Amino acid sequence: MTTLGDQQLVKRINRSVLLRLLRARPGLSRARLADESGLTKSTVSLLVRELLDDGWLLESGAAVGDGLGRPSIPLRIHAGLRALTGVEIAVDTLRVACVSLLGDLLHAESQPLASHAPGAVCRQAARMVAAAHARLQAMGLRPSGIGVGVPGAVDDASGQVRFAPNLGWRRVNLLPGLVDALAAEGIDGLPVQLQNDADAAVLGEYEFACGESEDPLVFVSCDVGVGAGVVLNDRLFTGAQGMAGEIGHTILQVDGPLCSCGRRGCAEAFLGSRALAGNFDALRGAAYLGVLLQNLWVTFEPRAIVVGGQSCRRHPALLPEAIDTVERYAQHAGMRPPVVRAARYGEWASAVGAAALALHEYLRPLHPDSKARRARAATFISSTGAAQAQSA
């Protein structure tokens, strides 16, 4: 027997198929979508109508005839109605960014982080999000999802920050606190996602890529801490307990400088922004960054490695010199070096990536995440709070 839940899941899967096709190939018609997806024309017609009504899609341009029947109307992702909100909780800064479904930056604000106390952080972030949403609504845009990135390991199912050493956090139930703080600002009925900041940043690069998607893709963040986000087989690779990508505590030099974690010779002790603040040697720092990138290259063999964070912004020579180091390693091995480039969104990389979280989850409804996370993502299907509750 087919249940209502089964029907809702099938609809979500089919909607996500059409949306992903149109993200990759804007301008497809209903007939072409049916051909490409394998769905019947009547099913595609019904789903497209729903997606148009919900503000996901837009009919663009004049109808085009192919001589075989009725003229077809090109369809595109609607970048002018729905907006996604991302929050980056950094060690000393809070950033909020709002983007369109195509990754266009609509609003950006940063403030010094007033306190490291989790409750105070939640309240400050909620106030910034409320101000951002007021601005979006004044622009005629509909806030449709909120993502938050933190510099630590996150439990996807519970929304708990397991460990964020540079904030002094351990086992902090951040997601419930954020939801409560947002509700106090009048923001409820929207999905809220929580993820590590480097994992969020790699999603921003991946979901809002120009042209062919890059998979596998690695994002390296050289900030106060050093971390990596990895997209592998179209999904975030977070590891068994959310600790994957903690490359800041891989050892680059035996018995090297003391790291904040208590070990010696960690990448963070060479490339973290605090380590570089005092006596910066561009060639030395670039050499260690180049070694780190080379190790990621041979570990994941990504299509591209993206690098961002305070260290690169404050020391512009760091990345070009590191790329030269990677190219020398590749030349010695007789191999083609990977593409290594700077973050597309610069200092907003993690905030924009956090905004991409809800979109990433919604477009992949069959990923075997926890029930709680799937329920949060499911609310993204509708445009009103009442409809969200019903569909979940």
C-alpha positions as semicolon CSV with decimal commas, in nm:
position;residue;x (nm);y (nm);z (nm)
1;M;0,000;0,000;0,000
2;T;0,129;0,345;-0,094
3;T;0,113;0,590;0,196
4;L;0,089;0,967;0,192
5;G;0,448;0,981;0,318
6;D;0,565;0,770;0,023
7;Q;0,382;0,999;-0,220
8;Q;0,539;1,309;-0,064
9;L;0,886;1,155;-0,088
10;V;0,836;1,059;-0,452
11;K;0,719;1,413;-0,528
12;R;1,022;1,560;-0,355
13;I;1,253;1,331;-0,549
14;N;1,092;1,422;-0,880
15;R;1,098;1,794;-0,800
16;S;1,465;1,773;-0,711
17;V;1,539;1,593;-1,039
18;L;1,383;1,874;-1,240
19;L;1,552;2,146;-1,037
20;R;1,894;1,988;-1,072
21;L;1,848;1,949;-1,447
22;L;1,758;2,317;-1,481
23;R;2,046;2,427;-1,259
24;A;2,286;2,240;-1,486
25;R;2,113;2,331;-1,815
26;P;1,901;2,646;-1,793
27;G;1,640;2,693;-2,064
28;L;1,509;2,338;-2,097
29;S;1,142;2,311;-2,190
30;R;0,885;2,085;-2,027
31;A;0,919;1,837;-2,313
32;R;1,299;1,831;-2,282
33;L;1,271;1,788;-1,906
34;A;1,049;1,486;-1,962
35;D;1,301;1,339;-2,208
36;E;1,599;1,405;-1,980
37;S;1,436;1,292;-1,654
38;G;1,243;0,990;-1,778
39;L;0,926;1,123;-1,616
40;T;0,599;1,137;-1,808
41;K;0,503;1,464;-1,973
42;S;0,194;1,492;-1,754
43;T;0,401;1,446;-1,436
44;V;0,654;1,707;-1,551
45;S;0,375;1,948;-1,642
46;L;0,218;1,914;-1,296
47;L;0,550;1,949;-1,112
48;V;0,658;2,247;-1,320
49;R;0,331;2,422;-1,240
50;E;0,391;2,364;-0,867
51;L;0,750;2,486;-0,894
52;L;0,636;2,798;-1,078
53;D;0,371;2,867;-0,814
54;D;0,623;2,810;-0,531
55;G;0,871;3,054;-0,682
56;W;1,137;2,800;-0,773
57;L;1,110;2,834;-1,150
58;L;1,052;3,107;-1,403
59;E;0,932;3,089;-1,763
60;S;1,191;3,287;-1,955
61;G;1,194;3,418;-2,307
62;A;0,954;3,366;-2,591
63;A;0,815;3,027;-2,684
64;V;1,031;2,843;-2,937
65;G;0,884;2,620;-3,207
66;D;1,062;2,310;-3,331
67;G;0,822;2,226;-3,612
68;L;0,699;1,914;-3,432
69;G;0,416;2,050;-3,220
70;R;0,327;2,332;-2,991
71;P;0,601;2,591;-2,921
72;S;0,805;2,515;-2,606
73;I;0,874;2,767;-2,330
74;P;1,224;2,777;-2,176
75;L;1,238;2,732;-1,799
76;R;1,498;2,864;-1,555
77;I;1,562;2,875;-1,183
78;H;1,387;3,183;-1,042
79;A;1,663;3,398;-0,893
80;G;1,437;3,690;-0,809
81;L;1,192;3,560;-0,549
82;R;1,343;3,316;-0,297
83;A;1,651;3,400;-0,090
84;L;1,874;3,190;0,133
85;T;2,045;3,318;0,448
86;G;2,381;3,209;0,582
87;V;2,550;3,286;0,913
88;E;2,918;3,236;0,985
89;I;3,015;3,225;1,352
90;A;3,388;3,295;1,341
91;V;3,622;3,329;1,637
92;D;3,597;3,709;1,650
93;T;3,331;3,794;1,388
94;L;2,971;3,722;1,296
95;R;2,884;3,737;0,926
96;V;2,541;3,716;0,766
97;A;2,498;3,676;0,390
98;C;2,182;3,640;0,181
99;V;2,194;3,491;-0,167
100;S;1,959;3,401;-0,449
101;L;1,899;3,040;-0,554
102;L;2,181;3,090;-0,806
103;G;2,427;3,227;-0,552
104;D;2,400;3,599;-0,629
105;L;2,501;3,795;-0,318
106;L;2,201;4,006;-0,212
107;H;2,301;4,124;0,134
108;A;2,611;4,100;0,352
109;E;2,684;4,227;0,702
110;S;2,958;4,156;0,955
111;Q;2,987;4,250;1,322
112;P;3,250;4,184;1,588
113;L;3,146;3,883;1,795
114;A;3,034;4,037;2,124
115;S;3,078;3,724;2,337
116;H;3,179;3,359;2,309
117;A;2,895;3,253;2,540
118;P;2,670;3,030;2,322
119;G;2,345;3,201;2,428
120;A;2,483;3,547;2,352
121;V;2,612;3,427;2,015
122;C;2,267;3,288;1,928
123;R;2,095;3,612;2,022
124;Q;2,338;3,832;1,828
125;A;2,310;3,607;1,521
126;A;1,929;3,611;1,543
127;R;1,920;3,991;1,555
128;M;2,141;4,010;1,245
129;V;1,927;3,757;1,059
130;A;1,610;3,948;1,151
131;A;1,760;4,269;1,011
132;A;1,867;4,087;0,695
133;H;1,520;3,937;0,645
134;A;1,357;4,277;0,688
135;R;1,579;4,404;0,410
136;L;1,500;4,106;0,187
137;Q;1,127;4,153;0,237
138;A;1,160;4,522;0,150
139;M;1,318;4,405;-0,177
140;G;1,019;4,175;-0,243
141;L;1,219;3,860;-0,168
142;R;1,104;3,558;0,032
143;P;1,346;3,416;0,296
144;S;1,345;3,040;0,244
145;G;1,614;2,880;0,459
146;I;1,887;2,955;0,713
147;G;2,225;2,788;0,745
148;V;2,489;2,841;1,010
149;G;2,860;2,758;0,994
150;V;3,079;2,720;1,305
151;P;3,454;2,656;1,346
152;G;3,417;2,311;1,498
153;A;3,285;1,956;1,462
154;V;2,906;1,931;1,433
155;D;2,669;1,641;1,499
156;D;2,431;1,651;1,201
157;A;2,146;1,473;1,377
158;S;2,125;1,675;1,699
159;G;2,269;2,012;1,597
160;Q;2,526;1,983;1,874
161;V;2,870;2,139;1,835
162;R;3,091;1,857;1,960
163;F;3,411;2,059;1,984
164;A;3,506;2,412;1,878
165;P;3,840;2,473;2,051
166;N;3,895;2,830;1,932
167;L;3,556;2,929;2,076
168;G;3,607;2,727;2,393
169;W;3,300;2,512;2,318
170;R;3,251;2,144;2,388
171;R;2,915;1,964;2,350
172;V;2,716;2,283;2,298
173;N;2,355;2,229;2,184
174;L;2,372;2,522;1,946
175;L;2,093;2,445;1,699
176;P;1,809;2,447;1,957
177;G;1,949;2,772;2,097
178;L;1,956;2,927;1,752
179;V;1,599;2,819;1,676
180;D;1,477;2,969;2,005
181;A;1,668;3,295;1,947
182;L;1,529;3,325;1,595
183;A;1,175;3,262;1,722
184;A;1,223;3,542;1,976
185;E;1,298;3,772;1,680
186;G;0,981;3,659;1,503
187;I;1,152;3,414;1,266
188;D;0,998;3,066;1,268
189;G;0,869;2,814;1,017
190;L;1,199;2,815;0,825
191;P;1,446;2,525;0,809
192;V;1,766;2,591;1,004
193;Q;2,080;2,390;0,924
194;L;2,410;2,377;1,116
195;Q;2,747;2,269;0,980
196;N;3,121;2,313;1,019
197;D;3,238;2,638;0,855
198;A;3,479;2,475;0,607
199;D;3,213;2,216;0,514
200;A;2,970;2,502;0,454
201;A;3,226;2,690;0,244
202;V;3,285;2,396;0,013
203;L;2,908;2,371;-0,045
204;G;2,896;2,735;-0,151
205;E;3,168;2,671;-0,408
206;Y;3,000;2,349;-0,521
207;E;2,634;2,451;-0,537
208;F;2,697;2,790;-0,696
209;A;2,965;2,677;-0,942
210;C;2,975;2,842;-1,281
211;G;2,952;2,570;-1,545
212;E;3,040;2,205;-1,480
213;S;3,033;2,102;-1,114
214;E;3,363;2,012;-0,953
215;D;3,346;1,675;-0,780
216;P;3,551;1,582;-0,582
217;L;3,609;1,933;-0,446
218;V;3,815;2,042;-0,145
219;F;3,793;2,378;0,034
220;V;4,082;2,474;0,263
221;S;4,017;2,744;0,521
222;C;4,324;2,910;0,674
223;D;4,172;3,119;0,950
224;V;4,241;3,117;1,324
225;G;4,208;2,744;1,279
226;V;4,284;2,548;0,964
227;G;4,023;2,311;0,826
228;A;3,895;2,152;0,508
229;G;3,556;2,077;0,360
230;V;3,522;1,794;0,111
231;V;3,251;1,719;-0,144
232;L;3,279;1,360;-0,260
233;N;3,028;1,183;-0,485
234;D;2,787;1,480;-0,471
235;R;2,773;1,487;-0,090
236;L;2,964;1,640;0,197
237;F;3,218;1,399;0,339
238;T;3,201;1,463;0,715
239;G;3,330;1,136;0,859
240;A;3,188;0,909;1,127
241;Q;3,154;1,182;1,391
242;G;3,174;1,504;1,189
243;M;3,552;1,534;1,234
244;A;3,660;1,478;0,873
245;G;3,860;1,767;0,734
246;E;4,034;1,865;1,061
247;I;4,357;1,912;0,866
248;G;4,472;2,188;1,099
249;H;4,596;1,915;1,330
250;T;4,777;1,705;1,074
251;I;5,150;1,713;1,141
252;L;5,367;1,904;0,892
253;Q;5,686;1,899;1,096
254;V;5,789;1,650;1,363
255;D;5,864;1,837;1,689
256;G;5,765;2,167;1,523
257;P;5,605;2,471;1,691
258;L;5,355;2,411;1,971
259;C;4,992;2,410;1,854
260;S;4,684;2,516;2,053
261;C;4,580;2,149;2,068
262;G;4,894;2,058;2,266
263;R;5,073;1,878;1,984
264;R;5,372;2,007;1,792
265;G;5,413;2,077;1,423
266;C;5,041;2,098;1,331
267;A;4,935;2,284;1,017
268;E;4,754;2,540;1,235
269;A;5,084;2,626;1,408
270;F;5,222;2,732;1,069
271;L;4,918;2,858;0,876
272;G;4,664;2,979;1,131
273;S;4,612;3,356;1,128
274;R;4,741;3,391;1,484
275;A;5,056;3,197;1,402
276;L;5,120;3,424;1,103
277;A;5,038;3,748;1,281
278;G;5,374;3,798;1,447
279;N;5,667;3,707;1,225
280;F;5,538;3,620;0,879
281;D;5,776;3,461;0,631
282;A;5,592;3,433;0,296
283;L;5,821;3,167;0,151
284;R;5,814;2,952;0,465
285;G;5,437;2,982;0,506
286;A;5,376;2,914;0,138
287;A;5,598;2,607;0,149
288;Y;5,395;2,456;0,434
289;L;5,065;2,547;0,266
290;G;5,195;2,390;-0,055
291;V;5,280;2,068;0,132
292;L;4,932;2,064;0,286
293;L;4,765;2,112;-0,053
294;Q;4,985;1,847;-0,211
295;N;4,881;1,599;0,060
296;L;4,513;1,675;0,003
297;W;4,565;1,633;-0,370
298;V;4,710;1,283;-0,344
299;T;4,454;1,185;-0,076
300;F;4,134;1,289;-0,257
301;E;4,246;1,357;-0,617
302;P;3,997;1,645;-0,640
303;R;3,904;1,831;-0,956
304;A;3,986;2,152;-0,770
305;I;4,115;2,278;-0,437
306;V;3,979;2,614;-0,322
307;V;4,166;2,812;-0,056
308;G;4,035;3,096;0,161
309;G;4,045;3,249;0,508
310;Q;4,211;3,531;0,699
311;S;4,564;3,407;0,642
312;C;4,527;3,434;0,265
313;R;4,350;3,770;0,280
314;R;4,612;3,925;0,509
315;H;4,906;3,773;0,322
316;P;4,820;3,784;-0,052
317;A;5,152;3,623;-0,153
318;L;5,073;3,307;0,042
319;L;4,847;3,130;-0,208
320;P;5,036;3,205;-0,534
321;E;5,358;3,082;-0,375
322;A;5,181;2,771;-0,244
323;I;5,042;2,699;-0,592
324;D;5,398;2,717;-0,726
325;T;5,501;2,464;-0,462
326;V;5,222;2,224;-0,566
327;E;5,321;2,262;-0,931
328;R;5,682;2,173;-0,847
329;Y;5,570;1,858;-0,667
330;A;5,357;1,766;-0,969
331;Q;5,644;1,829;-1,209
332;H;5,878;1,609;-1,007
333;A;5,619;1,330;-1,017
334;G;5,552;1,377;-1,389
335;M;5,184;1,451;-1,319
336;R;4,942;1,729;-1,407
337;P;4,883;1,951;-1,101
338;P;4,531;2,004;-0,967
339;V;4,341;2,328;-1,014
340;V;4,408;2,542;-0,705
341;R;4,224;2,873;-0,679
342;A;4,112;3,138;-0,434
343;A;3,764;3,131;-0,280
344;R;3,504;3,275;-0,516
345;Y;3,324;3,467;-0,238
346;G;3,635;3,580;-0,051
347;E;3,570;3,656;0,316
348;W;3,202;3,562;0,269
349;A;3,282;3,205;0,161
350;S;3,160;3,035;0,480
351;A;2,851;3,256;0,518
352;V;2,746;3,201;0,155
353;G;2,819;2,831;0,196
354;A;2,598;2,821;0,504
355;A;2,320;2,972;0,292
356;A;2,370;2,685;0,044
357;L;2,309;2,422;0,315
358;A;1,929;2,412;0,292
359;L;1,941;2,405;-0,086
360;H;2,195;2,122;-0,085
361;E;1,981;1,911;0,148
362;Y;1,658;1,978;-0,038
363;L;1,802;1,873;-0,372
364;R;1,912;1,535;-0,230
365;P;1,606;1,389;-0,052
366;L;1,730;1,028;-0,050
367;H;2,053;1,087;0,141
368;P;2,039;0,862;0,451
369;D;2,066;1,136;0,710
370;S;1,894;1,132;1,046
371;K;1,516;1,165;1,066
372;A;1,546;1,506;1,234
373;R;1,766;1,646;0,959
374;R;1,541;1,510;0,684
375;A;1,241;1,673;0,853
376;R;1,421;2,009;0,865
377;A;1,510;1,984;0,497
378;A;1,157;1,879;0,402
379;T;1,015;2,207;0,520
380;F;1,200;2,377;0,235
381;I;0,943;2,247;-0,014
382;S;0,676;2,505;0,064
383;S;0,653;2,879;0,075
384;T;0,437;2,922;0,389
385;G;0,480;2,801;0,744
386;A;0,147;2,617;0,746
387;A;0,225;2,431;0,426
388;Q;0,572;2,346;0,558
389;A;0,431;2,185;0,870
390;Q;0,183;1,982;0,664
391;S;0,440;1,853;0,414
392;A;0,683;1,752;0,691
